[in-house]
Amino acid sequence: MNMNAKHILPIVIIASLFFIVSTRTETEDENVIVRLAKGAIKGRSRTSANGSIYYSFQDIPYAAPPIGKNRFQVPKSPEAWEGILDATDNTKACIGAIPDNNTSLNINQTEDCLYLNVYTPVNPDNISSLPVFIFIHGGAFITGYGGYYIYGPKHIMDHNIVVVTLNYRLGVFGFLATSDGVIPGNLGLKDQHFAMKWVQENIHIFGGDPNKVTIGGQSAGAISSSYHMISKKSGGLFRNVILQSGAAINTIGFQENPDKYAFKLGNILNNSLDVMDSKNLLALLMNTTTDEILAAAAQISFDGNVDYVVLKELIWCPIIESSNLPDAYISEPMYDNLQNGEFKNVSILIGFTDEEALSFLPGVPLEEIAQLFDSDPSLMVNDKLHLDAHNRSIVGNEIWKLYTENTPFARDLGALVRFASDSLITRGVIRHADITSRYVPTYLYQYSYGGDRQKKKFPDTGNVGHSYEMVYIWDVTGFPDVTEFDNVMRQRTLKLWTNFIKYQNPTPEDDSLLQHMIWPKLEPDTSIYLNINNTFSFGSNPRKYNEVKNIFDEYITSPLATY
């Protein structure tokens, strides 16, 4: 029944999608000096897609290097520096950021990686008050970085907002934890939170308005943004949230057993560490090299029972911390928080692509997974839903019948792909939107436009995989040239996103570019969504959401963290 872990494709493939081997070249036009409280930085001017000048400040330290005594500790303020810091390029990323250490990007992967980037369409010498977008990169909490070569802002700069991207600690260094707080949990989230506080203190210098901040992200970045929306520590830091293909209630964005895996890693490093003593573990980690920690982490795989869709369960990701810990960032079950309205009063733009699982499928033994599900549908139910064996079997069989219509997965792999998309990403995203619409303005979308490059691979499935919409927002180094209509879709997407950032509404007025479409707020229990394709249209009950919800809600009970 258990599948070999090497056959289950990790979600990190998404990060590698954007690490394409060419490196952008651009002529430096003008250096710009900005003085922050900690010291002066030198940025540079760049050219937007429409030929306008914008200003780029990269690798700005927002926290002290998490090395030495700061390793495995909450972020702290950086020291002041002498002279003028060169902030004209990205040179640092967190450990694990770049798959296979792609040297063509000339990026140093290091534990000293807590840096952010600010892009502004106005000269910092001029006083402005522009809306701000803080974007948090994806990569399954184990890879990815916020640099210019992946998240180039030249298209967004033409929409007159300030953009901030950032690095945060990944994998073991960002999410290994012990439940007693000796090794604090959620360090990667706390890094992001620290960067958001930096924005509040400094963004006015770059022409941004700290009262008009939107946070957002894709995949793990969306899951992170959803956590920030829920955390009691993040009040006053933002007014909008954009969640692209991820939510805090996705099962892949939550780890239930931090002690188990932390001490498993410790015992690989030193097999005499068989007593679960957090202080001993921390002392061991503080005196172990980066490479040794990474090698030990590579030997650990998830050994619980998961839904076997297309990837092994993520280990190094956010946890629920004890509310007794002073630095606890997430201390209650996320699903219950949402249900009870215990989250920030913010506007939300949230959605998914029309077939998320397509991005994870290369190399996945779909036929083997189909046979597993056909023989035991209870395997389709994640452990984190906390169902007993009897109810798990009932729910699994009902879900199996819903997706297969009694034709086994083995004879309809498209049905398996659809289930995989929903189980990994879509179900949790739609449920998140459904719940939040009861409390705050919420706009739900499905992104179905993939251009000529996205061909249908399975019958009766969508053709836009996880993260594929990102190229219509960001300038990705080395990505193939887009078609004329791709550019139209890019401008439509950017108009919706930046309208939301500016006005808390993606369609505040009639606009011919948007085909005169007005996107209404999601009403509770309606599941009305905007389908973003060659044309705009509205649909209801995406991905059999209502049917799945009826099955789940009959059996799952609180306390509940995921969905």
N, C-alpha and C positions, 0 to 999 in steps of 0.2 A: 504493500500500500504506500509506503514512503518512497518517494522518488529520489534518485541520486541528485544531490545539490548541484552538481556541475551541469545538469541538464536544465536547470531552471535559470532563465536569463535574468540577471540583475537589472533593476530599473536605471542603472547608471548609463545605459545606452543612450538615453536622452541627452545627457550632457555631452557625450561624444558626438552627437549629431551636429553640434555647432563648432567643434574644434576642427575646422577645415584648414588644410596645410598652408595655404598662402598667407602672407602677411601684408597688411595694408601699408602703403607709403603715402605720405602727405607732406606737402611743403609747409614748413613753419612760416607763419605770417607775422605774428606779433606776440611778444611775451607780455604777460600781465602780472603785476605784483599785487597780492592781497595780503593784508595783515590780520591774522587771527590772534586770539588771546595767547596762544602758545608760541606764536612766532609767525614770520612772514613766509609765504609760499609763492612760487612762480608758476603760473599757468600759461596757456597759449591760446591763440585764436585758431578756429577751424572754420570750415565752410559747410553750411547746411545743404540739404538736397536741392533747395531752391536757389542756392548761391548766396545766402545771407551769412554774415559773420556771427559765430557764436563762440563762447569761451569755455575752455576745458581745463579742469583742475583734477589731476589724477594722483592716486596713491597718497591721499591726505591721511595722516594718522589720526584715527578717532579714539583710539584706546592705547594703553601701554602694550608693548609686545608681550604676548602670553607665554613667555619663556622664563627659565630660572624659577624664582619663587612664585611667579605668576602662572606657571603651567598648571592646568586643571583647576584654575581659580576663576572667580567671576571677573569680568573686565574692570580695569581701573583706568583713570585718566592718564594720558600720556604726559611725559615730561616736556617742558618747554625746550625749544631748540634755538641755537645761535644761527645768525646769518639767514640766508634765504633758501628754503627747501625747494628742490626741483620737483614740481608737480606736473610735468609736461607729458608723462607717459606712464603706462602701467608696467611694473617690473616684478611685482610680488603677488603670489596667490597662496592660499592655504594648502596644507598637505592634503594630497589626494585630488586637488582641483582639476588637474588636466589628465585625462586618460592617457596611459602610456607615455606620460611626460613629454608631450609634443614640443620639441625644442624649437620648432620653427617660430613659435610665438615669443621666444626669448623671455619667458616668465620663470622666475625662481619660485619653486614651491617650498614654502618654509613655514615654521610655526609662527614666525614674526609676520603676521599677515593681516592684522586688523586695520585695514585702510579702506577709504571710500573715495568716490569720484563725484564731482559736481560739474554739471554742464548747464550753462545759462545763456539765454539769447541776448542778455543785456550786459553791457560793460559794467563791471563791478564799481567803477567810479561813479556810475549813475544810480540814483535812488529809485528803486522800483518795488513793487509788491505783487509778485507773480505767484500763481499757484505752484505747488511743489509736488513732484511724484517721486517717492522713494520706492525703487524696484529691488526686490529680493530674488536672487537667482535660484533656479531649481538644480536638481542633480541628486535626488534621493538622500539628501543630508550627508552624502559621502563624496560628492564631486561637484565641479562647477566653480565659477568665479565671476565677479561682477565687472570685469574689465571691458575696456573700449573695443577690443577686437572681437568680442562676442556680442556685446550690447552697445553697439555704436548708436548714438542718439541723433544722427544728422536728419532723420525724417521727423522725429518728434520736435526738434528745435524750431521747425517752421510753424509750430502751433503755440509758441509763446508761453511755455512753462519751463520751470527749472527742474532738472532731473538729477536724482542722486542714485547711484548704484554702489554696492558694497561687497566686501568679503566678510565671511564669518567662519568660525572654526567648524571643521567638518569631521565626520566619522568618529573615531575613537577620541580625538582631541576635543571635539565639540559636544559629544553626546554620551561618552562613558560616564557612569555615575554610580554612587552608592546611595541607598535609600536613606541613610542617616545623615546625608549632607556633607560628610567629610570630603568626598569628591562631589562637588555640586552638580545637580542635574541641569540639563537644558542650557549648557554654556553657549551653544550656537545661537539659541533664541535670545539669550541675555546679551550676546554680542550685538545682535540686530537691534535690540532695545536700546543699548548704549549708543548705537549709531543714530537712532531716532532722536535721542536726547541731544546729541551733538547737533543735529539739524535744527532743533528748536533754539539752540544757543547761537548758531552761526549762520543760518541760511540767509538771514537778512543782508549779510555782507555780499552775497552773490545775487541779490535782487529778488529773493524769495520771501514769501509771507509765511511765517511759522504757524499762522492760524488757518492756512489753506493747504494743509498737507494731506495727500493721499498716499497710503501705503499699498503695495500690491506685489504680486509675484506669480510665477508659473510653477506648477508641480510642487516640489518641496517649498518653493518660495510662496506659493499660494497657501499651502498648509501652514507655513510659518505665520503668514499674515492673518490667517484665521485664528491661530493661537494668540496673537497680539490683540486681536479684537476681543478675545475672551479673558485675557489676563487682567487681573485687578491692578497690576503694576503699570499699565500703559495709558492711564487716563491723561487726556489733554495733549496727546502727541500726534493725533491725526483725526480727520473728520470723514474720510472716505476709505473704503477698502475695495481693491480689485483682486478677485480670486480666479485665476485661470487654471482650470484642471487640477484643483486640489482644495481640500478642506480639512480642518482639524479632526473631523470625525471619520475620515478615511482610515481604514484599518492599517494601511501601509505607513501611516504617519505617527504611530504610537507604539511604544515598547512597554510591556507589562512587567518584565523581569530584569531590571537593571543590575541587581546584585548578582544574579546568576551568571550573567555574561561578563560583568566586571571581574569577578573572581575566577571565572574560567580563563580569562586573559592573563590574570595574575599568576595562575598556576602554570600556564604555559611558559611564562617568563622565569618562574622560580617554583618548581614543583614541591618545595618545602612549605610554600605558602598555602597550607591546606586548612588553616583556621580562618574563618571569615572575619578578619580584623581590618577594617577600612583604613586605619592609620598605617598599618603595615603595607597595605596595598598602595596607598598614596606615596609612601616613602620609596617603595620599589619603583613606581612609575616616575617619580622625580629624578631617579638616578639611572634611568634606562634611556638608551638613545632612541631617537625618532625611528630609525630603521628597524630596531629591535621590536618596538611597539607595533609598528605596521606589520612586521612579519608574523608576530603573534596573533594580531587581529585577523590576518588572512587565513589562519587555521580554524577560525570559529565560524560555524554555520548555525542557523536557526534550527532547533531540534523539536519545536512544537508542531502541532497539527494545524496547518493553514489551509487556505482554499485552493492551493495547487494550481493557480491559474497560469501564470507564465513566469513567475519569479520566486526566488526564495524570500522569506520574510526579512524585512529590514531589521537590523539589530541596533545600530547606533542611530537612534532618532529620539524625539521628545518623549518625556515620561511625565507622569503625575507625581509631583513632589509632596512631601509631608507639609501640611499647613503650619506646622510648628517651626519650620525652618525660616529664618528671617529673609533669606534670598529666594524663597520659593516663587516661581513665576507662574506655574500651572499647578494648582493644588486641589482641583475638583474634576470629576468626570466631565469631559467636554460636551457630550451629547446632552447630559442633564443641564449643564449651564445654558445651552442654547434653548432647550425646551422651556426653561424657567425665565427666559429673558435676561439672564445674567451675563450680559456682554455690552460692549460700547454702543452708545446711540449714534451710529454712523450709517451713511448710505453705502450700499453694497452693489457692485457689479460682479456677477459670478457666472461661470459657464464651463463648457467642456467642448471638446472636438467630437465629431460625429462617429469616430471609431478609435477611441484612445488606445486600445490594445495593439493596433497595427504597428506601433513603434517598438513593441517589445517582442515581436514574434520571430525574427530571424534566429534560426537554430533551436527553436522551441519544439519539442516532440508533441505536436498537437494530437496525433493519433493515439499516443500513449496516454495523454491526459484525458482524451475523449473516452477511452476504455475504462479508465479509473472512475470517471464521473458516471458513466453508464452502469457500471457494476455497483457503485456505492455513492449515490447522490449526496449523502451526508457530508462527503468531503468538500462539497460546494459551500459549506457553512463555516465561517471563520470562528476559531476558538474565542475571539475577543467579544463575541456576542453572548457568551456565557450560557449557552443552552445545554441542558442535560442530554444524554444520549437519545432518549425517546423523542424529545421535541426537535433535536437536531435532525433526526431521521425524517420526521414529518416535514420540517421546513425544507430540507434538502430535496425531498421527493416533489414537493410542490413547486419549488424553483426549477427543478429539472423538467417537469412537465410544462411549465410556463415557457421556457426557452426552446425546448425541443419539439413541443406539440406532439409528443410521443414518438417522434422519429429520433432514434439515438444520435448522440453527438458524433459517433463514429461514422455515420452516414450523412452528417451535415456539420462540417467543421465551421461553416459560417455562423451557425448558432452558438458554437463554443466561443468564437471570437467575440460575438455580441455579449455573451455572459461575462467574458474576461474583461471587456471594456467597462462594464457596469460594476462588476465586483471590485475592480481595482480603484476606479476613479469616479465614474459617473453617478452611481447610486448615492454616495455620500455627498457629492456636490449638489445634486438636486434636492436631497433631504435638507441640507444646510440652508438652501435658498427657501424652501418651503417653510421651514421653521422661522427664519429671520424675517420673512415677509409679514409675519404677524406683529412685528415690533418696529421695524425700520424700513425705509424705502429700499427695495431690492429689485434688481433687474437681472433676469436670467436669460442666457443665450446658449445656442449650439452653433459652433463654428464648423461649417460644412464646405467652405471653399478651399480647395487645395490646388487649383490651377491645373495645367496640363501635366505636371510632374506626378500628380497623385492619381494612380489608376486603381480601379476596384480590383482587389485580389481575391475576394471571397464573395459568393452569391449572397445577396440580401444583407450586405454590410455597408457601412459608410466607407469613405476613402481618405479621411483626414485623421492621421494618427496624433498621438500625444506630442505636444510642443510644436506641431507644424505651423500653427498660426503665428508663431513668434517672428517669422521672417517678414510678416506684414506690419510689424511694429518696429523692429530693430534692424539696424544695418549689420548684418552678419558677415564677417570677413570671409571671402572666398565662396560665398553662396552664389549659385548660377544666376545669370541675368534674369530678371523677371520680364514677363510679357507686358504689352501695353495695358491689357485688362488687369493683370496682377497689380499694376500701379494704381489703377482705379480702386481695386479692393483694398490696397494699402491705405489710400487716402480716406476711404470710407471707414476702415477700421480705426485709423488714427483719429478721425473726427469724432467717432463715438467715444473712444477712450478719453481723449483730451477734453471733450465736452463734459464728460462725467467728472474729470479732475477739476475742471474750472467751475462748473455749475451744479454739481451733484445730480446731474440729470444728463443722460447721453443724447437726448434730443430735445433741448430746451425750446427750439423753434423750428418752423418749417425750413427745409433745406433741400435743394434740388440734388446735391451730391448724394444725399441719403434717400433719394427717390421719394421725397416728401413724407417719409415714414415717421410716425411718432411712436416711440417705444414706451408703452405704459408700465408702471410699476407692477410687479407681481402681486397678485391678490392671494391671500391664504387659501390653500386647498384647491387652487385652480391649475397649477403647474403650467401656466401659459408662458411660452418662451419665444424669443426672437431667433429665427433661423437665419444665420449670416451666410449667404451663398451668392451666386451671380446676381440674384435679386433677393430682397428681404421678404420674409414671410413670417407669419406667426403660427405656432402649433401648440398643442396641449398634450399632456401625458407623455413626455419624452421617455423613450427607452423602457416602456412598460412600467413606469414608475409607480402608478397607482396600484397595479396588480401586485408588484413586489412589496410595496408598503403594506397592503392589506395582509399579506402573508406574514411579514416580519412583525407587524404591530400586534398580531394575535398572540405571539409567543415571547418576544423579548421584553424584559422588565428592567427597571432601574434598580441599582445604579448602573449606568451605561456610558461608556466613553466613546464608542465608535458605532458605525451603522453600516 
